[in-house]
Amino acid sequence: MTAPELVWFRNDLRCRDQAALARASERGPVVGVYCFCPGQLSAHGVGGNRVAFLLRCVAALSLELERLGIPLKIIEADTFAEVPAALGSLVRELGVRRIWFNGEYPLNELRRDAAVTAALEAGGVTVQRCDDTVIRAPGTVLTQAGTPYTVFSPFRRRWLESIGPEDLAPKPPPRRQSLLAVTSDPVPKLPEVFVATAPEELWPGGETPARGRLERFLEAAVDAYEEQRNFPALDGTSTLSPWLAVGAISPRQCLHAAVEHNDGRLDGGSRGATTWITELIWREFYRHVMAAFPHVSKGCAFRRDYDAVPWRDDPVQLAAWREGRTGYPLVDAAMRQLASTGWMHNRLRMVVAMFLSKNLLLDWRHGEAYFMKQLVDGDFASNNGGWQWSASTGTDAAPYFRIFNPVTQSKRFDPEGHFIRRYVPELAALEGPNLHAPWKAQGLSLGYPEPVVDASASRKRAIEAFRALVG
Ligand SMILES: Cc1cc2nc3c(=O)[nH]c(=O)nc-3n(C[C@H](O)[C@H](O)[C@H](O)COP(=O)(O)OP(=O)(O)OC[C@H]3O[C@@H](n4cnc5c(N)ncnc54)[C@H](O)[C@@H]3O)c2cc1C
């Protein structure tokens, strides 16, 4: 048998527009491999919803590959430390001379890849690394001084200028190949340590549902995205984040489709389409930040001076936040949406993150970890970036004195209370402004908690704590 090209799938679980797979398939017959590392996922705090979704996507990938005659081997290695040896033995078993993968940029993944590369190259295997989980690889969008950007707007401008036709063109699909004498492995079941609470039907695995969502979003919602994206009661956003997080759809496919919808324009034209493209650029920005500033992968604030914020220790209030019992309806509705669906609207992620880090003055890392545990789209770079933005400790973050008021946000972004009523049924009977501030509805017994903090006093407390650090 000709030595097969080995494609190592990671968070790029798709056949279409997949750089490593496309390039390997040009060279010869392909065998795919996926390394499932439950111990590493646990160590990274990844929760059951995300792991269950990931396994559904691996199963869908295996079927797609099978149609192309490409077998998918599965390695079960508890942690990254075991991956070099496990891949090494598969490489020997199959007689592989070349392995392909798309780079990942978090610190532990970079270390894993360096260890795999060293071990395989020592055995005479060629390692081919592509960049494909982003449209522009970290290190390719730099300031005139050659340094990484730490502010989003100039990054966005430079990123847009740097996009050429090759960044928009999807990679060719892999060739259908005649069957190799290699059999696919069964996809592992969800290990018991992971508990998935999000309904499976909300988040079907694979490329087909992702492409369907993208098409529907572009047909029905993208032109109104600019106006509707902040209203959680509307279906105003794509909800593609879980598929983007595991790479069941590529950011390039999203960009390509949005640009086509916008008559070939990256910027200008439909405001909805360009605003949506800007969100895809935020995703890229946080990956570039993570790659350029490894301390953010080590649990540190991007702004080192903010590592000294005197975060409070209050397990009771932390539990009230997690469980959607803060007494602030929009915050509670959002946290209950997360608990019951594994997903939360972007506006609400900002609202609850500011509430935790500012009004409760609790360490943003508690929130980051809880999100990672619950989210079906948990993604280190975007989650860390979003939390540090909200806590004012990050790149281009919200200034510490600009703190969302949870009642004002509620009135502004859920004016009729449709979203709140969906997730906080105790408040269904309230009308008008009282729905956003139920403690004002006197004489009613709602079975809903009193606010855990006073919004205005806690805002002042946070501003003083931050001001004491930076003046
Ligand atoms: C505190 C906090 C935590 C977050 N954690 C995550 C996370 O773990 N995983 C995750 O994918 N996103 C995260 N985000 C970003 C954002 O909230 C989600 O990507 C978005 O809500 C997903 O919904 P959508 O697919 O409908 O997005 P759309 O509005 O349709 O946007 C399209 C895509 O662009 C990307 N995107 C959109 N907004 C952002 C953003 N602000 N930052 C980075 N990428 C963005 C996502 O991949 C998204 O799917 C977080 C934001 C905050 C404030």
The ligand as an SDF file (V2000), in Angstrom:
LIG
                    3D

 53 58  0  0  0  0  0  0  0  0999 V2000
  -18.0410   37.1270   28.6810 C   0  0  0  0  0  0  0  0  0  0  0  0
  -18.0660   36.5720   27.2680 C   0  0  0  0  0  0  0  0  0  0  0  0
  -17.7370   35.2500   27.0260 C   0  0  0  0  0  0  0  0  0  0  0  0
  -17.7450   34.7320   25.7260 C   0  0  0  0  0  0  0  0  0  0  0  0
  -17.4090   33.4190   25.5220 N   0  0  0  0  0  0  0  0  0  0  0  0
  -17.3850   32.9200   24.2570 C   0  0  0  0  0  0  0  0  0  0  0  0
  -17.0230   31.5720   24.0220 C   0  0  0  0  0  0  0  0  0  0  0  0
  -16.6540   30.8160   24.9300 O   0  0  0  0  0  0  0  0  0  0  0  0
  -17.0800   31.1160   22.7360 N   0  0  0  0  0  0  0  0  0  0  0  0
  -17.4490   31.9200   21.6970 C   0  0  0  0  0  0  0  0  0  0  0  0
  -17.4840   31.4520   20.5510 O   0  0  0  0  0  0  0  0  0  0  0  0
  -17.7630   33.2070   21.8950 N   0  0  0  0  0  0  0  0  0  0  0  0
  -17.7550   33.7290   23.1320 C   0  0  0  0  0  0  0  0  0  0  0  0
  -18.1140   35.0360   23.3350 N   0  0  0  0  0  0  0  0  0  0  0  0
  -18.3820   35.8930   22.1770 C   0  0  0  0  0  0  0  0  0  0  0  0
  -19.8540   35.9700   21.7340 C   0  0  0  0  0  0  0  0  0  0  0  0
  -20.6820   36.2230   22.8250 O   0  0  0  0  0  0  0  0  0  0  0  0
  -20.3310   34.7120   21.0220 C   0  0  0  0  0  0  0  0  0  0  0  0
  -19.4070   34.3370   20.0290 O   0  0  0  0  0  0  0  0  0  0  0  0
  -21.6870   34.9420   20.3510 C   0  0  0  0  0  0  0  0  0  0  0  0
  -22.6400   35.2920   21.3160 O   0  0  0  0  0  0  0  0  0  0  0  0
  -22.1070   33.7050   19.6180 C   0  0  0  0  0  0  0  0  0  0  0  0
  -23.3680   33.8770   19.0500 O   0  0  0  0  0  0  0  0  0  0  0  0
  -23.5750   33.8250   17.4910 P   0  0  0  0  0  0  0  0  0  0  0  0
  -22.9060   32.6370   16.9200 O   0  0  0  0  0  0  0  0  0  0  0  0
  -25.0240   33.9890   17.2390 O   0  0  0  0  0  0  0  0  0  0  0  0
  -22.7820   35.1210   17.0170 O   0  0  0  0  0  0  0  0  0  0  0  0
  -22.9320   36.0720   15.7650 P   0  0  0  0  0  0  0  0  0  0  0  0
  -23.3770   37.3910   16.2840 O   0  0  0  0  0  0  0  0  0  0  0  0
  -23.7210   35.4640   14.6880 O   0  0  0  0  0  0  0  0  0  0  0  0
  -21.4070   36.2420   15.3060 O   0  0  0  0  0  0  0  0  0  0  0  0
  -20.7840   35.3320   14.3880 C   0  0  0  0  0  0  0  0  0  0  0  0
  -19.5730   34.6970   14.9980 C   0  0  0  0  0  0  0  0  0  0  0  0
  -18.5830   35.6860   15.2930 O   0  0  0  0  0  0  0  0  0  0  0  0
  -17.8780   35.3240   16.4740 C   0  0  0  0  0  0  0  0  0  0  0  0
  -18.1180   36.3550   17.4950 N   0  0  0  0  0  0  0  0  0  0  0  0
  -19.2210   37.1130   17.6480 C   0  0  0  0  0  0  0  0  0  0  0  0
  -19.0460   37.9850   18.6640 N   0  0  0  0  0  0  0  0  0  0  0  0
  -17.8170   37.7600   19.1540 C   0  0  0  0  0  0  0  0  0  0  0  0
  -17.0500   38.3320   20.2150 C   0  0  0  0  0  0  0  0  0  0  0  0
  -17.5160   39.3510   20.9650 N   0  0  0  0  0  0  0  0  0  0  0  0
  -15.8360   37.8270   20.4780 N   0  0  0  0  0  0  0  0  0  0  0  0
  -15.3340   36.8150   19.7320 C   0  0  0  0  0  0  0  0  0  0  0  0
  -15.9970   36.2410   18.7120 N   0  0  0  0  0  0  0  0  0  0  0  0
  -17.2190   36.7060   18.4260 C   0  0  0  0  0  0  0  0  0  0  0  0
  -18.4440   33.9880   16.9450 C   0  0  0  0  0  0  0  0  0  0  0  0
  -17.6460   32.9550   16.4540 O   0  0  0  0  0  0  0  0  0  0  0  0
  -19.8240   33.9980   16.3240 C   0  0  0  0  0  0  0  0  0  0  0  0
  -20.3520   32.7110   16.1250 O   0  0  0  0  0  0  0  0  0  0  0  0
  -18.0950   35.5750   24.6390 C   0  0  0  0  0  0  0  0  0  0  0  0
  -18.4310   36.9230   24.8920 C   0  0  0  0  0  0  0  0  0  0  0  0
  -18.4170   37.4100   26.1900 C   0  0  0  0  0  0  0  0  0  0  0  0
  -18.7880   38.8500   26.4290 C   0  0  0  0  0  0  0  0  0  0  0  0
  1  2  1  0
  2  3  1  0
  2 52  2  0
  3  4  2  0
  4  5  1  0
  4 50  1  0
  5  6  2  0
  6  7  1  0
  6 13  1  0
  7  8  2  0
  7  9  1  0
  9 10  1  0
 10 11  2  0
 10 12  1  0
 12 13  2  0
 13 14  1  0
 14 15  1  0
 14 50  1  0
 15 16  1  0
 16 17  1  0
 16 18  1  0
 18 19  1  0
 18 20  1  0
 20 21  1  0
 20 22  1  0
 22 23  1  0
 23 24  1  0
 24 25  2  0
 24 26  1  0
 24 27  1  0
 27 28  1  0
 28 29  2  0
 28 30  1  0
 28 31  1  0
 31 32  1  0
 32 33  1  0
 33 34  1  0
 33 48  1  0
 34 35  1  0
 35 36  1  0
 35 46  1  0
 36 37  1  0
 36 45  1  0
 37 38  2  0
 38 39  1  0
 39 40  1  0
 39 45  2  0
 40 41  1  0
 40 42  2  0
 42 43  1  0
 43 44  2  0
 44 45  1  0
 46 47  1  0
 46 48  1  0
 48 49  1  0
 50 51  2  0
 51 52  1  0
 52 53  1  0
M  END
$$$$
